[in-house]
Amino acid sequence: MGIALGTALTTVVFFTYISADTRGPAVSSAFTDSLWYVIGTLLTMWALMLLLPRPGRS
């Protein structure tokens, strides 16, 4: 589920910067902008993971 949602949201970000028939440097720029979205999301998930409760010792 996470992979499907991540791919879909990254595609939405990518295509907000370009239209479907765009070629050349605009595609590289849109790809770079979508990578920043992915990096930001991964950093947020990493930070939230530190807030998870630790398992108790038995």
N, C-alpha and C positions, 0 to 999 in steps of 0.2 A: 504494500500500500504506500509506504514511504517513497519508494523508488518511482512509482507511477505519479504520485503527486509532485515530487521534486522535478521530474522530467517535464510534466505539464506546466508547472509554474515557471521553470526556466525558459521553456518555449514561449510562454506569454511575454516574459520580459524581453526575450530576443526579438520577437516580432513587433513589440511596441516601438523599437528603434528603427526598424526597416520595414519595407513592404515586401511582398513575396517575390517580386521581380527585380529586386536590387542585387547588384553585383559589385565586386571589387572591394575597395577599402571600407565602404560602409558596412559590409558584412563582418569584416575583422573588428571594427569598432563595436558593433552590436554584440559580437561574441565576447569581447572583452568586458563589456558592461554586464552581460549575463553571468560571467564568471565572478564578478564582484558580488553579485547577489548570492551565488552558491557559497562563496567564501564566508560572507556575512552570516548566512544561515548555519553553516558548519560551526563557526565560532560561537554563535548563540547556543546551539545544541550542546557544544562542549562545556560552556559555562553553566548551563542548566543541569548538565549531568553531575557536576560537582555538588549540586544541591540535593541530590537523591539521598535518601536515608541509607546509612551503612548497615549491613546485616549484623545482627547481634552475635556475640560469641557464646558458644555453648560449653 
